[in-house]
Amino acid sequence: MTVAVNPTQAGEPVFYLADEHPHPEGYSTSLGFWIYLMSDCLIFAILFATFGVLGGNYAAGPAPKDLFDLDLVAVNTSMLLLSSITYGFAMLTMQQNKIAQTQMWLAITGLFGLAFIGIELTEFAHMIHEGATPQRSAFLSAFFTLVGTHGLHVSCGLIWLVTLMVQVQKFGLIEANRRRLMCLSMFWHFLDVVWIGVFTFVYLLGVLR
Amino acid sequence: MNTDTHTAHADDHHHGDSYAHGSFSTYMLGFVLSVVLTAIPFWLVMSGALPSKQITALVIMAFAVVQIVVHMIYFLHMNTTSENGWSMMALIFTIVMVVIALSGSLWVMNHLNSNMMPMHQMTGMK
């Protein structure tokens, strides 16, 4: 049995991976992106925990019952839910290589997302106008931090969506763009999952208190 | 022998098609389920249909958990086989961390609050 000897460091064994095989570009992107989403999930968990601890401290200020309009929250929830299903349709048309339809569904998703952000900002503006600012009480600080962080994520998703629509317009549904659209799909649906926690724990349980 | 193991190893990888996809029917099923699972808790709180607030709170929290699972399966296409099970491992790890962070914070801070001496007791202690 012959042993390959490294000429510079004689006597030391040479190691290499026997089963190494080439990976296509981006083969681990979806797992990596999933792990990013899980780290995002931890951020929201901490914000939910903060809201859970501070959510009852009104400092003689307004309580959830005085501030929240559940009809508006229901409309907002439906906006996000509709944007989830339209993004699903965008992914289905993407698989069928229909560029125009994919772009149309992405645009509709963006409009629903924009409506969601618009309604949320209207709600915030209304609350601040009534004196329920983040500085007013611990409850309001925690509320604006949690719901605002979610809104910020949705806004970043919207910027990403427009960027990808330009990319698809320019280069078509190439492999890289499909991968990017798949990542944004996970991001968008994940934000909908976080919103389930927000409307349940912040709005519904807040009004119940 | 080496070539045999190599081909066997290459076969159980499916590169390039690792993205989990849904179909029109699974997306629609997920959407209809989430609409129902959203509408019921909103209706329960807005109408006050249940007699006690505690029961309503528990029911809407149960609905939230079910809806999160529905979203995970039908929209995020979670299953135990995607990415050779690593996405499920990451999810389970995250859920453990979330449960520790949430229940730990609420438990500790609740005890802290209840162990603080209220002002009305202090005034009676002169």
Interface residues (C-beta under 8 A of the other chain):
Chain A: A18 D19 H21 H23 P24 Y27 S30 L31 W34 I35 M38 C41 L42 A45 I46 F48 A49 T50 G52 V53 L70 V73 A74 T77 S78 L81 S84 I85 G88 F89 M91 L92 Q95 R178 R179 M182 M186 H189 F190 D192 V193 I196 G197 F199 T200 F201 L204 L205 V207 L208
Chain B: N2 T5 H6 H9 A10 H13 H15 G16 S18 Y19 A20 H21 G22 S23 F24 Y27 M28 G30 F31 S34 V35 T38 P41 F42 V45 M46 K53 T56 A57 I60 M61 F63 A64 Q67 I68 H71 M72 F75 L76 S82 E83 W86 S87 A90 L91 F93 T94 M97 V98 A101 L102 G104 S105 L106 M109
